[in-house]
Amino acid sequence: MDQDSLKRQLLDTFKMELDEHVMTLNKGILRLEQGITGNDFDALMAELFRAAHSLKGASRTVDILDINLIAHRMEDVLGLIQHKKIQLTGDLFDLLFQAVDLIKEAMRMKLKGESLPFDQLNAIVEKLESATVMNETFREKVQPEIQIEYAKLKPDNTKKREKRKFSPKIIDEQPKNESIEKDKKTNALPIEELKDTQNALPSEKLKDTQITSSDDTIRVKTNKLDMLMASMGELMGSRMRTMQRMTELQLMQKRMNRWYKEWRQIRGHMKSLERKHDGISELDRFFEFMHGNAENLKQVHGDMNFLVRQFMNDCDQFSFVTDDLQDKIRNVRMQPISSLFDQFPRMVRDLSKNQNKKIRLDIFGEKTEVDRHVLDALKDPLTHILRNAVDHGIESPDVRKKIGKPPTGLIQLKAAQKGSTIVIKVIDDGRGIDLESVKNKAVEQKLLPQQKAQALSKRELTELIFCSGLSTQSTITDISGRGVGLDVVRRNLEKLQGQILVESQPNEGTTLKLTVSLSLATSQVLMVKVDGELLAIPCTTVERILKIHPDELGQIEGKPAIVVDNEALPLFTLAPLLDFSDSAQLTNENQKIAVIVLIVAEKRLAFRVDELLETREIVIKNMGQQLRRVRNLSGATILGDGQIVMVLNVSDLMKSAQKGAAYQSPISVAPPPPEKKHILVVDDSITTRTLEKNILDNAGYDVVVCADGQEAWECIQSQFFDAVVSDVDMPRMNGFQLASHVKSDDRYKNLPFILVTSLESRADKVRGMEVGADAYIVKGTFDQKELLGTIERLIG
């Protein structure tokens, strides 16, 4: 391995180690500031000292002297605290936290190939040095600058010196003879590579280090786990297809058993017939043939039953192994939520100090395990919520005393598993939400008219806090006041198919409850059928399913509605929301209507579907960058029989429904089918082809699909089409070339040609027009209505 590769690998490993030590230092210093004594104090100081010492040594190994210097001086201060030879003050804790922050900043700059500014580094080092000399106050001290030399790693292993200025005390970099408890964690580097670094270090060789093997821990890059989970998803798809084949084989077995049973019933009649017609040569040959086939049928019947039994056993074993493997891979991706929660005590401490407030953050359920991707997605929402709790929720100590509250405010952060979801609550004992101020601000900022604002319920007023730009703060600070926080929270949770609920009481506090899936790898969905199409709805958004008799329907402002838990809910028809035709008809007066009640963020709406099917676990696949913003859809899944099923985005669905366009009578008379127009869809992506075909099928068009321009050109010359809808970037012949072929041929020059592509530059659009395309639709902002409207406009 060359020097550059080795250095990069060492740096990546050190970055992971640094993150762990920084977390330890932040948590430990915070516990120390809150007060700790006895054996707990000794154990905590040993842990802090070990973290600083490890950072000092490891940073020297990877030649980051900025971190080495800061960690060394922190180690000196922590040693004095450990032996109770320094006074613990607020200034001292601020200084230690500043040092930790600069260590993180130095790492960030090192990854960019830079170093901390000299003045910034020198200032923190001098303050830490001062703390070891003066225990009561810190002051700026100026010392004569001297030059110290250190080497940098060079590919040719030469020690080319660079000069840097520091105060005298910085020059001592020799390790002390402390007794340091051995860290149990090991870095995932081969021993041979560690040996190679002995000759590469600048000023001293690596000391002989005892390498201990460990079966407990190994570092694996997260993208490898993601690739493993993706492969697991494909394997789950294979299992579903295998189970589908098993079902088909069992149906074949049933037909064979029925056939064999019928054959045995007529076999006796055939023997009687044979005795009556004995001696007739033609019949003798027939009976001989039948007897021979009987033996063959018996053999095939036995082989079929044996094959089915063996296949069933293999399928059961396959299912067991894949389920077990999926659970194990999912568990590898699971992390305790403490890895997220541990970041917040320091943040709350700094924010409260900045606002001259006293706030205690209590954390519960930190051992609850969550998928790593869910953890990453929850970081921003929880950060916004906690910042709002500090800024908006908790009052100042003086205000709290006046209203009879303890001067120290309390924020509780709780996590608990509930089925396949995790529920996180952020509870504060602050002032609560001032709904009157929220209402006035909403009117002032013209988010809704005064008359409508007065008619809003308490729950509807609470929902206004999620409006973008709404803030009741009179001043804008670096903590909050811009009105973007809770809007971001809701949007991020909706991406996770999650929910957020708010409960608040004046002067008692506020509770925000977040509910998201534990894992994003698979999801439980409810399968429904609408206009002949299978659709999947995430079970986390389904409150209940109902069968309603037409006589039970009511009305709200002349629109259909149902009553659920003494609450009238508007009843929407799902088909028109998805631009499907509403073709379901009730065949008799006793037939009931299938209804699902969906809930998102305390909003409940009822939707009529054609048929309720079963719930199942699926692997959700995104639809790629080209179709990343298709309204009302969040992804797709592939069933065992190869059918692609769209997964609905319930948040989008509810927004679309509330626009009012989907109200329809549950019982309608189907119009006569119009004469179908013929559309050719050309796209090399099977997902895009399927989506566009479904859209056009449901709009009443007869659709033919092709996978590239060459296949489409051959198809155009052999069939009649009313319009062509084509992608651009395809193999063999792209969309521009296909359009040029069509428009340059007198037979097809009047054939409407629509380009639907992810290429959105002006140059691409101009080229599309130059080759004769009649319309150009960008997939990134793909809208079903735009496609259908364009086709209707072009073909009439």
C-alpha positions in Angstrom: 0.0 0.0 0.0 1.5 3.4 -1.0 1.9 6.3 1.5 -1.1 8.3 0.3 -3.5 5.3 0.6 -2.2 4.5 4.0 -2.6 8.0 5.2 -6.1 8.2 3.8 -7.0 5.0 5.6 -5.5 6.1 8.8 -7.3 9.4 8.6 -10.7 7.7 8.0 -10.1 5.4 11.0 -9.1 8.3 13.2 -12.2 10.3 12.2 -14.4 7.5 13.5 -12.3 7.3 16.7 -12.5 11.1 17.1 -16.3 11.1 16.9 -16.5 8.6 19.7 -14.0 10.5 21.9 -15.7 13.8 21.3 -19.1 12.3 22.3 -17.5 10.9 25.5 -15.9 14.3 26.3 -19.1 16.2 25.7 -21.2 13.8 27.8 -18.6 13.6 30.6 -17.9 17.3 30.9 -21.7 17.9 31.0 -22.1 15.3 33.8 -19.2 16.9 35.7 -20.8 20.4 35.4 -24.1 19.0 36.8 -22.3 17.7 39.8 -20.9 14.2 40.6 -19.1 12.8 43.6 -17.5 9.7 45.1 -16.7 6.6 43.0 -18.8 8.0 40.1 -16.5 11.0 40.0 -13.4 8.8 39.9 -14.8 6.6 37.1 -16.0 9.6 35.1 -12.6 11.4 35.3 -10.8 8.2 34.3 -13.0 8.0 31.3 -12.5 11.7 30.3 -8.7 11.4 30.9 -8.5 8.3 28.7 -10.5 10.0 25.9 -8.2 13.1 25.9 -5.1 10.9 26.1 -6.3 8.7 23.2 -7.0 11.7 21.1 -3.5 13.1 21.8 -1.8 9.9 20.8 -3.9 9.0 17.8 -3.8 12.6 16.4 0.0 12.4 16.5 -0.1 9.2 14.5 -2.0 10.8 11.7 0.0 14.1 11.9 -2.8 16.4 13.1 -0.8 18.5 15.5 -3.6 21.0 16.0 -5.7 18.3 17.7 -2.6 16.9 19.4 -1.8 20.2 21.1 -5.4 20.9 22.3 -5.9 17.3 23.5 -2.5 17.5 25.4 -3.5 20.6 27.2 -7.0 19.3 27.9 -5.3 16.2 29.4 -3.3 18.5 31.8 -6.5 20.3 32.9 -8.4 17.0 33.4 -5.5 15.6 35.4 -5.8 18.6 37.8 -9.5 18.1 38.1 -9.0 14.4 38.6 -6.7 15.1 41.6 -9.0 18.0 42.8 -6.2 20.5 42.4 -8.3 23.0 40.4 -11.5 24.9 41.2 -14.5 23.9 39.1 -16.1 27.1 37.7 -18.5 27.9 34.9 -15.6 29.5 33.0 -13.6 26.3 33.3 -16.4 24.2 31.8 -16.9 26.8 29.0 -13.2 26.5 28.2 -13.3 22.7 28.1 -16.4 22.7 25.8 -14.6 25.3 23.6 -11.6 23.0 23.4 -13.8 20.0 22.3 -15.5 22.2 19.7 -12.1 23.2 18.3 -11.0 19.6 18.1 -14.1 18.9 15.9 -13.3 21.9 13.8 -9.7 21.0 13.4 -10.8 17.5 12.1 -13.2 19.2 9.7 -10.5 21.5 8.3 -8.0 18.6 8.1 -10.4 16.7 5.8 -10.4 19.8 3.6 -6.6 19.9 3.6 -6.5 22.9 5.9 -5.4 23.7 9.5 -6.9 25.8 12.3 -6.0 29.5 12.1 -2.9 30.1 14.2 -4.5 32.8 16.4 -7.5 30.5 17.2 -5.3 27.6 18.0 -2.8 29.6 20.1 -5.6 31.3 22.0 -7.2 28.0 23.2 -3.9 26.4 24.0 -2.8 29.4 26.1 -6.1 29.5 27.9 -5.8 25.8 28.7 -2.2 26.4 29.9 -3.4 29.3 32.0 -6.0 27.0 33.7 -3.2 24.7 34.9 -1.4 27.7 36.5 -4.2 29.9 37.7 -7.1 28.1 39.2 -9.5 31.0 39.8 -9.6 33.1 36.7 -8.5 33.0 33.1 -6.7 35.8 31.4 -5.0 36.3 28.1 -1.2 36.0 28.4 1.4 36.8 25.9 4.6 34.8 25.9 7.6 35.1 23.7 7.2 33.1 20.5 9.7 30.5 19.7 10.0 28.1 16.7 9.3 24.4 16.9 9.8 22.0 14.1 7.7 19.0 13.1 7.8 16.7 10.2 5.0 15.8 7.7 4.4 12.5 6.0 6.0 12.5 2.6 5.6 9.8 -0.1 9.4 9.3 -0.3 9.6 8.9 3.4 12.0 11.9 3.8 11.7 14.3 6.8 11.2 17.6 5.3 10.7 20.1 8.1 8.2 22.8 8.4 8.3 25.6 11.0 5.5 26.9 13.3 5.4 29.2 16.2 4.0 28.4 19.7 4.5 29.3 23.3 7.3 27.5 25.2 5.0 25.0 26.9 3.8 23.6 23.7 7.2 22.2 22.8 7.0 19.3 25.2 5.4 16.5 23.2 7.0 13.5 25.0 4.4 11.2 26.4 4.0 11.1 30.2 4.2 7.9 32.3 0.6 7.8 33.3 -1.2 4.5 33.8 -3.8 4.5 31.2 -6.5 1.8 31.1 -6.4 -0.1 27.8 -9.2 0.8 25.4 -11.2 -2.3 24.5 -12.1 -0.9 21.0 -9.7 -1.8 18.2 -9.2 0.0 14.9 -10.0 -2.0 11.8 -6.5 -1.9 10.3 -4.4 -4.9 9.2 -1.3 -5.4 11.4 0.9 -5.3 8.3 -0.3 -1.8 7.5 0.3 -0.6 11.0 3.9 -1.9 10.8 4.3 0.0 7.5 3.6 3.2 9.4 6.6 2.8 11.7 9.0 4.2 9.1 6.5 6.8 7.9 6.0 8.7 11.1 7.6 12.1 11.2 9.4 12.5 14.5 9.2 9.2 16.2 8.5 5.6 15.2 5.4 3.8 16.3 5.9 2.2 19.7 5.6 -1.5 19.9 1.9 -2.0 20.5 0.3 -5.2 21.6 -2.4 -6.0 19.1 -5.2 -8.0 20.6 -7.7 -9.8 18.5 -11.4 -9.1 19.1 -14.4 -11.0 17.9 -16.8 -8.4 19.2 -16.3 -5.4 16.9 -15.4 -4.7 13.3 -15.8 -1.4 11.5 -17.8 -1.6 8.3 -18.6 1.4 6.0 -22.3 2.1 6.1 -22.6 2.1 2.3 -21.6 -1.6 2.4 -24.5 -2.2 4.7 -26.8 -0.3 2.4 -25.7 -2.4 -0.5 -26.2 -5.6 1.5 -29.7 -4.4 2.4 -30.5 -3.6 -1.2 -29.3 -7.1 -2.2 -31.5 -8.5 0.6 -34.4 -6.6 -1.0 -33.8 -8.3 -4.3 -33.7 -11.7 -2.5 -37.0 -10.9 -0.8 -38.4 -10.2 -4.3 -37.1 -13.6 -5.5 -38.7 -15.3 -2.5 -42.1 -13.7 -3.3 -41.8 -14.8 -6.9 -40.9 -18.3 -5.7 -43.9 -18.4 -3.5 -46.0 -17.3 -6.4 -44.6 -20.2 -8.4 -45.5 -22.5 -5.5 -49.1 -21.2 -5.5 -49.3 -21.9 -9.2 -47.8 -25.4 -8.8 -50.4 -26.2 -6.1 -53.2 -25.1 -8.4 -51.8 -27.5 -11.0 -51.6 -30.2 -8.4 -55.3 -29.7 -7.5 -56.2 -30.0 -11.2 -54.2 -33.1 -11.5 -55.8 -34.7 -8.4 -59.2 -33.8 -9.7 -58.4 -35.3 -13.1 -56.9 -38.5 -11.5 -60.0 -38.9 -9.2 -62.3 -38.6 -12.3 -60.1 -41.1 -14.2 -60.4 -43.6 -11.4 -64.2 -43.2 -11.4 -64.5 -44.0 -15.1 -61.9 -46.7 -15.0 -64.4 -49.3 -13.7 -66.8 -48.4 -16.6 -64.0 -48.8 -19.1 -63.3 -52.4 -17.8 -67.0 -53.3 -18.1 -67.0 -51.9 -21.6 -63.9 -53.9 -22.5 -65.5 -57.2 -21.4 -68.6 -56.5 -23.6 -66.5 -55.7 -26.7 -63.8 -58.3 -26.3 -62.4 -59.5 -29.7 -62.9 -56.3 -31.6 -59.4 -55.4 -32.7 -59.9 -51.6 -32.9 -61.3 -51.5 -29.4 -58.6 -53.8 -28.1 -56.0 -51.4 -29.3 -57.9 -48.5 -27.7 -58.2 -50.3 -24.4 -54.5 -51.3 -24.5 -53.6 -47.6 -25.1 -55.8 -46.5 -22.2 -54.3 -49.1 -19.9 -50.8 -47.9 -20.8 -51.8 -44.2 -20.3 -53.4 -45.2 -16.9 -50.0 -46.4 -15.7 -48.4 -43.2 -17.0 -51.0 -41.1 -15.4 -50.6 -42.9 -12.1 -46.8 -42.3 -12.3 -47.2 -38.6 -13.2 -49.7 -38.2 -10.4 -47.3 -39.6 -7.9 -44.4 -37.6 -9.2 -46.4 -34.4 -9.1 -47.4 -34.9 -5.5 -43.9 -35.8 -4.5 -42.5 -32.7 -6.4 -45.1 -30.4 -4.7 -44.2 -31.8 -1.2 -40.5 -31.3 -1.9 -41.0 -27.8 -3.3 -43.1 -26.8 -0.4 -40.4 -28.0 2.0 -37.8 -26.1 0.0 -40.0 -23.0 0.0 -40.5 -23.2 3.7 -36.8 -23.5 4.3 -36.1 -20.6 1.8 -38.6 -18.4 3.7 -37.1 -19.3 7.0 -33.5 -18.6 5.8 -34.5 -15.3 4.1 -36.5 -14.1 7.0 -33.7 -14.9 9.4 -31.1 -13.2 7.1 -33.3 -10.2 6.7 -33.7 -9.8 10.5 -30.0 -10.2 11.0 -29.1 -7.6 8.3 -31.7 -5.3 9.6 -30.3 -5.7 13.1 -26.9 -4.8 11.8 -28.3 -1.5 10.6 -30.0 -0.9 13.9 -28.4 1.5 16.4 -29.4 2.6 19.8 -31.1 5.9 19.6 -28.6 7.1 22.3 -26.2 7.8 19.4 -28.6 10.6 18.4 -29.9 11.6 21.8 -26.4 12.0 23.3 -25.8 15.0 21.0 -28.6 17.0 22.6 -27.6 17.6 26.2 -24.7 19.7 25.2 -26.8 21.6 22.7 -29.5 22.3 25.2 -26.8 23.4 27.8 -25.3 25.9 25.3 -28.6 27.3 24.1 -30.0 27.7 27.7 -26.8 29.5 28.8 -27.0 31.7 25.7 -30.5 32.7 26.8 -29.7 33.0 30.5 -32.1 30.2 31.3 -31.8 27.1 33.5 -32.9 24.0 31.8 -32.5 20.3 32.6 -32.8 17.7 29.8 -33.9 14.2 31.0 -33.6 11.4 28.5 -35.5 8.1 28.6 -35.5 5.0 26.4 -32.0 5.7 24.9 -31.4 2.0 24.4 -34.3 1.7 21.9 -32.8 0.6 18.5 -33.6 2.3 15.2 -32.5 1.9 11.6 -29.5 4.1 10.9 -31.3 5.9 8.1 -34.2 6.7 10.4 -31.7 8.1 12.9 -30.1 10.3 10.3 -33.5 11.6 9.2 -34.6 12.3 12.7 -31.6 14.5 13.6 -32.9 17.7 12.0 -36.5 17.4 13.2 -35.5 16.8 16.8 -32.9 19.6 16.7 -35.6 22.0 15.6 -38.1 20.8 18.2 -35.6 21.1 21.1 -34.4 24.5 20.0 -38.0 25.7 19.9 -38.6 24.2 23.4 -35.6 26.2 24.7 -36.5 29.4 22.9 -40.3 29.4 22.8 -41.2 27.0 25.6 -39.2 27.3 28.7 -39.5 30.7 30.5 -36.7 32.6 32.1 -36.0 31.8 35.8 -37.5 35.1 36.9 -40.8 34.5 35.1 -41.0 30.9 36.3 -40.6 32.0 39.9 -43.4 34.6 39.5 -45.9 32.0 38.3 -44.9 29.4 41.0 -42.7 27.2 38.9 -39.2 26.0 39.9 -36.5 28.2 38.3 -35.0 25.3 36.4 -37.1 24.3 33.4 -37.5 20.7 32.4 -37.4 19.1 28.9 -38.0 15.4 28.6 -36.9 13.4 25.6 -38.5 9.9 25.5 -38.3 7.1 23.1 -40.2 3.8 23.1 -40.9 1.1 20.6 -44.5 0.5 19.6 -44.9 -2.5 17.3 -42.9 -1.8 14.2 -42.7 2.0 14.9 -40.8 4.2 17.3 -42.6 6.9 19.3 -40.5 9.9 20.4 -41.9 12.5 22.7 -40.4 15.9 23.5 -42.1 17.3 26.6 -41.4 20.7 28.2 -43.0 22.3 31.3 -42.9 25.8 29.7 -45.5 28.3 28.8 -47.3 26.2 26.2 -48.6 27.4 22.8 -50.3 30.8 22.8 -53.0 29.9 20.3 -54.3 33.5 20.3 -50.9 34.8 19.3 -50.6 32.0 16.6 -54.0 33.0 15.2 -53.2 36.8 15.2 -49.8 36.1 13.5 -51.5 33.9 10.9 -53.9 36.7 10.0 -51.2 39.3 10.1 -49.0 37.3 7.7 -52.1 36.7 5.5 -51.9 33.0 5.9 -55.7 32.9 6.3 -58.5 35.6 6.5 -59.8 36.9 9.8 -63.2 35.4 9.4 -61.9 31.9 8.8 -59.3 32.3 11.6 -62.1 33.0 14.1 -63.9 29.8 13.2 -60.9 27.5 13.6 -61.0 24.9 16.4 -58.2 24.5 19.0 -56.7 21.6 17.0 -56.8 23.5 13.7 -55.1 26.5 15.4 -52.4 24.2 16.7 -51.8 23.0 13.2 -50.9 26.5 12.1 -47.6 26.3 13.9 -46.4 24.0 11.1 -47.0 26.7 8.5 -43.9 27.9 6.7 -42.8 31.4 7.8 -45.1 31.6 10.9 -43.4 32.6 14.1 -44.7 34.3 17.2 -41.2 35.6 18.2 -40.9 39.3 17.9 -37.2 39.1 17.4 -35.1 36.9 15.2 -32.2 35.2 17.0 -29.6 32.6 16.0 -31.8 30.0 17.8 -35.2 30.6 16.3 -37.7 33.2 15.2 -37.6 32.8 11.5 -40.6 30.4 11.3 -38.9 27.6 9.4 -38.4 25.0 12.1 -41.6 23.1 12.5 -42.4 23.4 8.8 -39.1 21.5 8.2 -40.0 19.0 10.9 -43.3 18.0 9.3 -41.8 17.8 5.8 -38.9 15.6 7.0 -41.3 13.3 8.8 -43.6 13.0 5.8 -40.6 11.8 3.8 -40.4 9.0 6.4 -44.2 8.3 6.2 -44.2 9.5 9.8 -46.5 11.7 11.8 -46.2 14.4 14.4 -48.9 15.3 17.0 -49.0 18.3 19.3 -50.6 18.7 22.7 -50.3 21.9 24.7 -51.8 23.5 27.8 -51.2 27.2 28.7 -48.5 27.6 31.4 -48.2 23.8 31.7 -46.2 22.9 28.7 -46.1 21.3 25.3 -45.8 17.7 24.1 -44.7 16.8 20.6 -45.1 13.2 19.6 -43.3 11.8 16.6 -44.1 8.4 15.2 -42.0 6.8 12.5 -41.1 3.2 11.4 -38.2 1.5 13.1 -36.8 0.5 9.8 -37.1 1.8 6.2 -36.0 -1.5 4.7 -39.5 -3.0 4.5 -43.0 -1.7 5.2 -46.3 -3.2 6.1 -48.9 -2.0 3.6 -52.6 -2.5 3.0 -53.3 -3.7 -0.6 -56.4 -2.2 -2.2 -57.8 -2.2 -5.7 -58.9 1.0 -7.5 -60.2 0.9 -11.1 -58.7 -2.5 -11.6 -55.3 -1.4 -10.3 -53.5 -2.8 -7.2 -52.2 0.0 -4.9 -50.3 -0.2 -1.6 -51.1 2.1 1.4 -48.6 2.2 4.4 -50.3 0.6 7.4 -49.0 3.3 9.7 -51.4 5.8 8.1 -54.5 3.4 8.1 -56.7 4.0 11.2 -59.4 1.6 10.2 -61.2 -0.1 7.3 -64.9 -0.2 7.0 -67.8 -1.6 4.9 -70.5 1.0 4.7 -74.1 0.5 3.5 -75.2 3.3 1.1 -78.0 4.1 3.6 -75.4 5.0 6.2 -74.0 7.8 4.1 -74.5 11.4 5.3 -73.5 14.8 3.8 -71.3 17.7 4.7 -72.2 20.8 2.7 -73.8 18.7 0.1 -70.9 16.3 -0.2 -70.8 12.6 0.9 -69.7 11.9 4.5 -69.6 9.1 7.1 -69.7 9.1 10.9 -66.7 7.6 12.7 -66.5 7.8 16.5 -69.2 10.4 16.5 -67.2 12.6 14.1 -68.4 13.4 10.6 -65.6 12.7 8.1 -65.8 13.7 4.4 -65.8 10.7 2.1 -63.5 11.1 -1.0 -63.3 8.7 -3.9 -59.7 7.6 -4.4 -59.9 6.9 -8.2 -60.2 10.5 -9.4 -57.4 11.7 -7.0 -55.1 9.4 -8.9 -56.6 10.3 -12.3 -58.2 6.9 -12.6 -61.7 6.5 -14.0 -64.3 6.0 -11.3 -65.8 2.8 -12.9 -66.9 0.9 -9.7 -70.6 0.3 -9.6 -72.9 -1.2 -6.9 -74.6 -4.2 -8.4 -77.5 -4.2 -5.9 -78.9 -2.2 -3.0 -77.4 -4.5 -0.3 -73.8 -4.2 -1.6 -71.6 -2.3 0.8 -68.9 0.4 0.0 -65.3 -0.3 0.9 -63.9 2.6 2.9 -60.5 3.2 4.5 -60.0 5.9 7.2 -56.5 7.5 6.9 -54.8 9.6 9.5 -51.8 12.0 9.2 -51.0 14.5 11.9 -54.4 14.3 13.6 -56.2 14.8 10.3 -58.6 12.0 9.4 -60.2 11.5 6.0 -62.2 8.7 4.6 -61.6 7.3 1.1 -63.7 5.0 -1.0 -61.9 2.2 -2.8 -63.2 -0.6 -5.1 -61.9 -3.5 -3.1 -60.0 -4.1 0.2 -57.4 -6.9 0.0 -54.8 -8.1 2.4 -51.9 -6.6 4.4 -48.4 -7.7 3.4 -44.8 -6.8 4.0 -43.1 -5.3 1.0 -39.7 -3.9 -0.1 -40.3 -0.3 -1.2 -38.2 0.9 -4.1 -37.9 4.6 -5.1 -38.7 5.5 -8.6 -35.3 7.1 -9.4 -34.3 10.7 -9.9 -36.4 11.0 -13.1 -39.7 10.4 -11.2 -38.7 11.6 -7.7 -41.6 14.1 -7.4 -44.7 12.3 -8.7 -47.7 13.6 -6.8 -49.5 11.2 -4.5 -46.8 8.4 -5.0 -43.9 7.6 -2.7 -42.4 4.6 -4.4 -43.2 1.2 -5.9 -42.9 -2.5 -5.2 -42.7 -5.6 -7.3 -45.0 -8.5 -6.4 -44.2 -12.2 -6.8 -45.9 -12.4 -10.1 -43.8 -9.5 -11.5 -46.6 -6.9 -11.2 -45.4 -3.4 -10.3 -47.6 -1.8 -7.5 -47.4 1.9 -6.7 -47.1 2.9 -3.0 -49.3 5.9 -2.1 -47.9 9.0 -0.4 -50.8 9.5 2.1 -49.7 13.1 3.1 -49.9 14.2 -0.6 -53.1 12.3 -1.0 -54.8 14.2 1.8 -53.6 17.5 0.5 -55.0 16.6 -2.9 -58.3 15.5 -1.4 -58.7 18.7 0.5 -58.6 20.8 -2.6 -62.1 19.5 -3.2 -61.8 17.9 -6.6 -62.3 14.3 -5.5 -65.8 14.5 -3.9 -68.0 12.2 -5.8 -71.1 10.2 -5.1 -70.3 6.7 -4.1 -72.8 5.3 -6.5 -72.5 6.5 -10.1 -73.6 5.3 -13.5 -70.7 4.4 -15.8 -70.7 6.4 -19.0 -70.5 4.6 -22.3 -66.8 3.8 -23.2 -65.4 6.2 -25.8 -63.7 5.1 -28.9 -60.1 4.4 -27.9 -57.1 6.3 -29.3 -53.8 4.4 -29.9 -50.7 5.7 -28.1 -47.1 4.4 -28.4 -45.0 4.7 -25.2 -41.2 4.5 -25.7 -38.9 4.3 -22.7 -36.0 2.0 -21.7 -37.0 2.1 -18.0 -39.6 -0.6 -17.2 -40.8 1.5 -14.2 -41.4 4.6 -16.3 -43.0 2.5 -19.1 -45.4 0.9 -16.6 -46.3 4.1 -14.9 -47.0 5.9 -18.2 -48.9 2.9 -19.6 -51.1 2.8 -16.4 -51.8 6.5 -16.6 -52.9 6.2 -20.3 -54.7 3.0 -19.8 -56.8 4.5 -17.0 -57.5 7.5 -19.2 -59.1 5.2 -21.8 -56.2 5.0 -24.3 -55.1 1.8 -26.0 -51.3 1.7 -25.3 -48.4 -0.2 -26.9 -45.0 0.0 -25.2 -41.4 -0.2 -26.7 -38.1 -0.3 -24.9 -36.0 1.9 -27.3 -36.3 4.0 -30.4 -35.3 1.3 -32.9 -38.1 -1.0 -31.7 -40.5 2.0 -31.7 -39.6 2.9 -35.3 -40.3 -0.6 -36.5 -43.6 -0.6 -34.6 -44.7 2.7 -36.1 -44.2 1.3 -39.6 -46.4 -1.7 -38.9 -49.2 -0.2 -36.8 -51.4 2.9 -36.6 -50.9 5.3 -33.7 -52.6 8.6 -32.8 -49.6 9.8 -30.8 -46.1 8.9 -29.6 -44.8 9.5 -26.0 -41.0 9.0 -26.0 -38.1 9.2 -23.6 -34.9 10.8 -24.9 -31.9 8.9 -23.5 -32.3 5.3 -24.8 -30.1 2.6 -26.3 -29.8 1.9 -30.1 -31.9 4.9 -31.1 -32.6 7.8 -28.8 -35.8 10.0 -28.6 -34.3 12.8 -30.7 -33.4 10.4 -33.5 -36.8 8.7 -33.4 -38.5 12.1 -33.6 -36.3 13.0 -36.6 -37.2 9.7 -38.3 -40.9 10.2 -37.8 -41.1 13.8 -38.8 -38.9 13.4 -41.9 -41.2 10.7 -43.3 -44.2 12.0 -45.2 -46.3 9.1 -43.9 -45.9 10.2 -40.3 -45.0 13.8 -40.3 -48.4 14.8 -38.8 -48.1 12.2 -36.0 -48.1 14.0 -32.7 -44.7 13.4 -31.0 -44.2 14.1 -27.2 -40.8 13.9 -25.5 -41.0 13.1 -21.8 -37.4 13.3 -20.4 -35.3 14.2 -17.4 -33.2 16.5 -19.6 -34.3 20.0 -18.6 -31.7 22.4 -20.1 -32.8 25.0 -22.6 -30.5 23.4 -25.2 -32.2 20.0 -24.9 -35.6 21.6 -25.3 -34.5 23.6 -28.3 -33.1 20.4 -29.9 -36.4 18.6 -29.2 -38.2 21.3 -31.1 -35.7 21.3 -33.9 -36.2 17.6 -34.6 -40.0 18.2 -34.7 -41.3 17.2 -31.3 -44.7 18.7 -30.7 -44.3 18.9 -26.9 -41.5 18.6 -24.3 -42.3 17.4 -20.8 -39.6 17.3 -18.0 -39.9 14.2 -15.8 -38.5 15.9 -12.7 -41.8 17.9 -12.5 -43.9 15.1 -14.0 -47.6 15.6 -13.6 -50.2 13.1 -14.9 -52.6 15.9 -15.8 -49.9 17.7 -17.9 -49.2 14.5 -19.9 -52.9 13.8 -20.4 -53.7 17.4 -21.2 -50.9 17.6 -23.8 -52.1 14.4 -25.5 -55.7 15.5 -25.6 -54.7 18.9 -27.0 -52.6 17.3 -29.7 -55.0 14.6 -30.9 -58.3 16.2 -30.0 
